[in-house]
Amino acid sequence: MPLKHKLLGLGFSFLFVFLILFCMLTCLYFYIPTYIESKLIPEIANKSGVQFYSCDVRRIGFFGTDLGSVRIGNDKNPALSIASVQIDYSPGELFKKKIKKVMLSGIELFCEYKNQEFRIRQLDLNILFAQLQSSKKTVPSSTDSLQTLSIGRLEIRNAVVVFEYKGKTLRLPIELEIFPGKTDRNTWRGEVLECILKLYPGGQKIVFEANIHMKKEQVLLGFDTTSIHLGRFADFANLIPGLILSGEADINGQASFQFRPFKISSASACFKFINTEIAYNNFKLQTLQNTQKGKHPFKIEINGRGGKEWEISGTARNCKFRVNGLDIGSNPPIFTVSGNGEHAKDFATYNVLAPDVKVNSIFGTIKIPSISLKGNTRLSKSMKKGREFATFELKARDTDLVTAWANTKIPMVSLTGKLWEEKQQVLQVDGVFKFEDTGITDSKRKTKIDGMCGFIPLKWPFKGTGKKGKYSVNRLQWRNRDLGSITGTVQQKGSGLVFKGVHISNLLPDLSINFTGKAGMLSSNDYGAGIHFELKDYKIVSDIDLGQFVPSANGVTFNGEFGLNGDLTFDNTGIKSSLNAHLNNATLMLKEKEAAIHGIQTSLFLTDLFQMRSAPEQKLCFEKALFGELNIHDGTIEFQIESGRSFFLEKGGFGWCDGNVYVQTMRIYPKITDYNLVLYCDRLKLAMILEQFGAVNAEGQGTVSGRLPIRIHNDKILFKDGFLFSTPGEGGTIRLTGTEILTAGIPANTPQYAQIELAREALKDYDYDWAKLNLMTEGENVLLRLQFDGKPTRPLPFVYKKEIGGFARVEPDIKGSVFQGISLDVNFKVPLNKILHYKDLLDMIQ
């Protein structure tokens, strides 16, 4: 064949091939958009469980496609919207359902948590996960390999996850890269994926890196970030009402888990907090300022092993906790929480150890050298109602509680119990609170409680009255006196406690005081407690020596009937108390000194028992009182005990010598040794006064009135020119015998002796027009000066003699003299202390 014909045939062949190739490429060019729009995208949507979608195709080429305004879901509530999609591929890879790269930008993904389930709007996650699972079942040699779409690399930029929870909307910016990971000869390409997820909460960057093994259904996750500002998580913290976050944190960790079915194989994480404050309702954790990055005051570590065992541990140094108004500090608290799935399903144990705990509150400070909390819990959601799912045991040793009014020491205190569910109750707590050998000291009130121990069954929540517990006190002391012991029962009532008991006295035989009380928290910043005690009429069988109560009253005996009732209340302002006491038919005696008070009656109302303060106008009455030769009766005293150091005598009076004596208002202080008071005397019989002072034997009619100023100084009673005088115009009669004391020590046959003898004779039977009695102290004696103006009722055996210038006694057979008027001035000296024994009485009163 000629060369020309050969060339022409070859040319037509090339032209035919070119035309065929051109036609094929032209068909391919026009078919690819149709394929993507009508087959590829619907297939992806269908296999992802998407029912509604829209896609705006901006450009389609042999080696790439640009899509805009992609929407999955309906127009009003889309599940996903994408501003731009860029797909890179080659024609050959495309028909093999392989895409080199997909880059998405301007994404908004809408999801929510509702009915205890995580959801993406209008997207079936189960179908999506099934689609991902199907890819791992296909090997390169499979005839079905063309049926599975594979993407070589996926990039997501400028994406936002919009999350809705309980009516609140959160926006979390993210970036994501997924690309094939490294493989070996036993792993086909695409079986291992690398994933880099970047989160930007509050503008901060948190990076998660994951290795996803599709065939093994395994994910290896790692993350590491520093200087995260917790305050920027405010939008997320607001999902939990009352939660407040601030400060910085360093977070790192890693995890390995299976994603179908989901199961954590291992995990570990470490959270280090700096200058942190975390608050939730009435709980607050605050780390002290620490700018040194190498020292983290608060640290939490989480570790899991084999998917069956896990542990949470942590330390808190230089931290302060605040719970319900209580400031709790420890250096450091150490805690661990661990679980083991081999022994029981979702089983966990925990252990918290905190040394040097300090708690500050409105009512005081608590210091605990060591406190521990341990227990276990079951986390299974399928647990039947009524089944126990947690136990706890809290122990504290050598607790020291200091308040404004007392100091309490508890060698051992514990709270043990369990948590469980029953019927409609979400949570029930049963526990037992125990305390041992507790001591309470109130130095201000000189009160001490020793050997207090007991147990109290507790329940939460609770509205009725719980089971009974018991408590006891070995010894109750007041002012270094052993008052006795206490036993009783205690039980929960609502959010507080009610108790009752009996105090067995060591002071008096067969004496017991019954009491009831209650205690509880009134609010988060307030608490209260109250005790009511009562002693019904108690009769003393035999005389009791008061020296066992007051050493200075040794030898003073007491008997009678008495009863009392009172109240004690405690709150954040302190302790308050009151006492009502009554005394009937009581007798107070000092036998050795011949002193006694009989028929004592009183009702006493103390408004403050510990401060010994009474209400005003308290009254004490007695039938009679004997102080040596002195005899008084029908006494009444109105008074107020202002404190243990002040006694206010409002008014008082008593009967004496058939008349009345009134006492002026005065204050008495135990440490004051100098007092001045005045006794106002009204119509006292003169003869009885002289008789009771022991000066002479006296009889007669006639009264005197006046005032007796008395000074009590350094345990001495001093009369300061006291005087009593008869009523003007009213005279009387006086008959004195036993007056030998008047002439004692005076030589006989002297004018002075004769004058005194005349006065003695006259006073044996003397009518007076007026009389006056002066009392004053001379040394250890009281000088009684009697002055009369009157006349003897009979002639006196005396005559006047000029040679001596006075009267002289005559023989009985000689007629004496009749006196028409005579003024007498007689002095008696009385050793008052021997008569009244007042020093012993004053010592007892002091």
C-alpha positions, 0 to 999 in steps of 0.5 A: 500500500502506498505510503500516502494511503497508510498515512491517511489511514493512520490519520483517520484512526487517530482522528477517530480515537480522538473523537471517541475520547472527546465524546467520552470526556464530554459525556464524563464532564456532563455526567459527573455533576449528575452523578454527584447530585443524583447518586453520590450525595443522596447515597451519603445522606441515606447511609447517614440516616439523613431525611432532609438535606439541601446542597448548592453546587457551585463548581464541579470539575474533574479534580474537584468540587465546591459546594456551598450552603449545605444543609442537613435537616429542615429549614427551621431546625437544621441539624447541620449547616455548612457554608462551604465544602471543598472536595478534592478527587480524581475521576478514577478515584471518584468512580471507585468511591474514593475521595482524596480530601474533604474540607468543610468550613463555616459549620454549625452543628446543632445538638441537645441533651434531652430525656437523658439522651444525647441527640443531633437534630434529625440525624440518626446516630445509630445509622451513622455508626453502623455506616462507619462500622461497615467500612472496616469489614471490607478488605482491599481484595473484596468485590464489594470495595467499590460499594464503600465510600472512603475519604482520604482526609477530612478537615473542618475549619471555623466550626461551632457546636451549638448545644442546648440543655435545659433551655440554655444554649452554648456555643463551642468553636472547634477544628477537626482533622482526620487522616490515615494513620501509619500502618504496617504490613498487617494493616490495610490503608484506611484501617487506622485514622489519626484525629486532631480535635481542637476546642476553643472554649472562651477563646482558649485552645484545648487539643485532643489527639486520637488514634482510631483503629477501625478494625479493632474498634479502638481509640487511643486518646491523648490531651495536654494543655496548660494555663486554662482559665476556668473563669472562661467556662462560665457559660458551661458552669451556668448549666449547673445552678450555683456553680462558680469557677475561677483560677487556672488549671493544667490538664493532661492525660490519655485514654484507651477505649472501645467505641462499639460497644463503648468500653473504657480500657484504660484512662489517666488524667491529671488536673492541677489547679492554681489560684483556684476558687470553685463554689457550688451552692454552700460549698466553696473550695479556695486555694491560697495565692500561689504564683509558682507554677511548680507548686500546685495547691490542688491536684486531682489524678484519675487512673483506670486499669483494664476497664475494671479498676479505676482510681481517683486521688488528689491532694489539696495543700494550702486550701480552704473549704467552706461548707454551709458557713463553715471554713475548713482548712487542712494541710494537706487533705489527701483522698482516693476513690477506687473501683473494681468491676471484678468483685461486683458490677460498677463497684467503687471504694473511696478513702479520704485522709485529711491531717491538720483540719481546721474549721471556722464557723459562726459558733467557733473553731474546730481543730482535728489532727486527723480525719478519715472517710472511707466506704464503697458504692455501687454505680449500677443503674439497674439497681433495685429499689430498696437496695443498699448502694453505698456505705461510709465511715467518717472518723476524727481523732482528738477533735478540739472545738473552741467556742466563745463559751466553752472548750470541747475535746473529743478523743474519737468521733465517728459517723457510719452508715449507708445510702440506699433507694426506696420507692419514690425517694431518690436517696436515703441515708441511714447512719450512726453518730458516735462519740467517746470520752468527750470533755467540755470545759467552760472556764468563765462559768467554772463548769466542766463535763467529763466522760461524755459518750454515746451514739445517735441513729440518724436518717436523711431525709427524715420528718418523723422521730427516729430510733433511740440512741443513748448517752451518758456523762460520768461527772458534771462539775461546777466550781470544782464540785462534783455534782454527779452523773447523767444518763439519757436517751437521744433521737432524731426529730426532723432535722434536729435532735430531741433528748431526755435524761436524768441527773443523779446528784452526788451532793444530796442523797436520792436527789435526781433531776429530770430534763428534756431538750432539743437541738438542731440547725435553724438555718445555714448560719444559725443553730439552736438547742434548749434544755428544760430541767425539773426537780419536784419537791425534795425533802431532806431527811437529815441535816446536811452540812453545807461545808461540803458545798461551801468550805467556809460554811463548815458546821452550818447545817440545813434541812427543809423541802425544795424544788426547782425547774429551769431552762438552758438555751444555746445558739450562735449568740451564746448560752442563756439560762433561767431557774425557778427555785422554791424553799419551804419550812427550811432551817439553817443552823450553826449549832456550836455558836447557838445560831439558827434561822427557822421557817425559811420560805422563798421563791427565787427566779434566776434570769441567768443561772451561770452569772447568778443573776435574779429578777428584782423583788425576790422575797425571803421570809423566816419565822424566827432567827436566833443569834446567841442571846439575840432573838428576832422573828417574822423576817422579810427581805426583798432582794436581787442577785445582780451577779455572783459578785453583787447582792442588792438588798432592796428592803427588809425588816423583822420583828424584835423586842415586840417591835419592828426593825427596818433595814435600809437599801444597800449593795453587798459585794463578797470582796468588800469588807467595809459597809455602813447601814442603818437599822430603823427601830420602831417601838421596841420594848426597852426591857427586852433590848437590855435582856437580849443584849445580856446586860441585865435581867429586865422587866417592865413596860415602855418602848423606844424608837430610833436609828442604829448606824452600824459599820461592818469593817474587817469582820467587825460590827461597830455601832456608831452613836446609835440612839433609841428614845421613848416617844415624847409624852409616853413614859414607862416602867423598868425593873432591872436586876442582876446589875452587879456588873455596874459596880464591878471594880469600884472600891466600896465606901467611895462616893462613886460606888454609893452613887452607882448603888443608888442608881441600881436600887432606883432601877429595880422598880422605876417609873420614867417619863422619858428614856434614851438608849445610846449604843457605841463601840468601845474596843471589843465591847459595845457601850450601852448608855441608859438615860432616864428621867423619872422617879422610883416607885418606892423609897430608896435605902439611901440618905443624903450626908453633907459631910460626903456631899452625896447619898449613903446606904442605910441599914434596913431598919432605917427609913430611907428617902423618897425621891420625887424625881431623879435622872439616871445615867447608867452605862453597860459594856457588853462583849458583843462578839461573845453574844452574837458570835458575829465573826463566825457568821460573817465568815460564813456569809463571805 
